[in-house]
Amino acid sequence: MRGISTFISGEKTAFPAFLNIKRWSAMIIVVLAGFQLSGCATPDRNALPDASAVSARIPGIDQAYIWGDQSGLRLDTHKSASLKKIEAMVANHGEMVLKKPLYYLALSGGGPNGAFGAGILNGWSLTGQRPVFTIVTGISTGAIIAPFAFLGSEYDATLREIYTRYRTEDALSFRSILGILIGESAADVTGMKHLLGKYIDKPLMKAIAREHNKGRLLFIGTTNLDAGRPVIWNIGRIAASGAPHALELIQDIILASASIPGIFPPVMIDYEAGGRRYQEMHVDGGVTRQVFLFPAALQWHKFIKELGFSGSQHLYILLNGNLVHQRKVIDRDIFSISARSIQTLIKNQGLGDLYKLFLIARNNDMAYHLEFIPSDFSEKPNEMFDLNYMQSLFDLGFAKGQQPDHWHVLPPGFAREDADGID
C-alpha cells in the first residue's frame, strides 16, 4: 500500500506496480475529466491561433512534417531531390540499382512490448537476411525503435540495452495528487528525457542525415492534440537540415510519440506563423493510429515508377502487441469499465490499421509481412517497465527473428479467398 500512501502524501515515487497501465490511464482520464469541470488551474502556453494553422511551419526547417490524414499530397519537391540522388546512384552502380527490391518497415506502439520488436530485429540480423529498409516508420514505442532500425544491425546492441536494462523508476516518477490536479500528467518523465538524450545524440543524428541523403526515409508519427490530427515527421529531413535545434526537435518528437496522455506530459513543439512563435501540443501517436507506412493518398507506387524503380516491394510490419480478444469478466466499477473500454478501443484500432496497410500494400504492389506477439505468451508485467517481462519478450522476438518463415502474409481474420477478392 506504500504506493497509495505516497501518492496521497505528496511525495514522488515510481509507477505503482499494482496498477495496470491501461487501468491507470482510464483512472487518470476519469479523475482529470472531473477536475476539468471544477476549473482547477493548469499550465498555460502560447497556442497557435486557428487562423494561422495552415501557414504554420517549424522554424528553420522546411517540410519537417505532413499531416497523416492529408489527401492529394504533392511530392514535386521530394521527387526533384530524389531524382538527383537516383542519378548519383545510377552513375555509381549502374541502372541495375533501379531493379533492386525495395523494403519498408512499420513499427507499432505498445509501450514495454517494444522489447518484442527489438528482439525480432536482433534475431533477424543473425540470419544475414535482414534488408536495408527504404522507409522506416514508428509510433510510440515504435518511434524509439525506428531510428536504430533505420540505421541497421550495428545498432542492435543499443536496442537490446534500451529494452532489457531500464525499469520504470529509470524513466519516470509518479506525481502526488496535488501535482496531478495542478499539472498535466500523472508522471514526471525527467528520467526518460535523460535516456533519450543518451541514445538520440549528435552522432546518431548525423548518421540519420547521411542515410536520408541517400534517398532513404525515416518517419515518426505523433498526434497534434490541438488539431486532433495525426502528424508524420520527416526525421531524416530534420536531421539533414543543419538547424541548430534539429537534435532537440528529434528528441521532442520521439518523446511526444511515446507520451501516453494522462500519464506522460504532452510535448510542446515550437511553430512559426506570421513572424511569431507559438506552441502546439503533441502526444502519443497511438491516439490516432497504432501503425502506419504513409498516407494512402501518397500513391507511392506511382511515385517510384516515375522515378524509374521497377523492382519488387516488400512491407514488413512489427506489431508490438497481440491480436487476440481475450474474454474477461469486468467488475462493475468506473475504472474497470473505462480501462477495458480503452484496451478494446486500442486493440480494434490496431486491427483496423493492419487492414488499412494490407490495402495499401495491395494497391502499391507490395508483398505483405506481419509479425505480432503470439497469443500463447502469457506473462504479465508487474509494473510499467518490468525487466523480467521485457527480457522474456525480447527473448521471444529474438528466437522468432531467426526463424525463416515466421511472417504472416495476411492480416488476422483474412482467409486467402477473402484477400483475393479485394480490388
Disulfide bonds with the S-S distance in Angstrom:
none
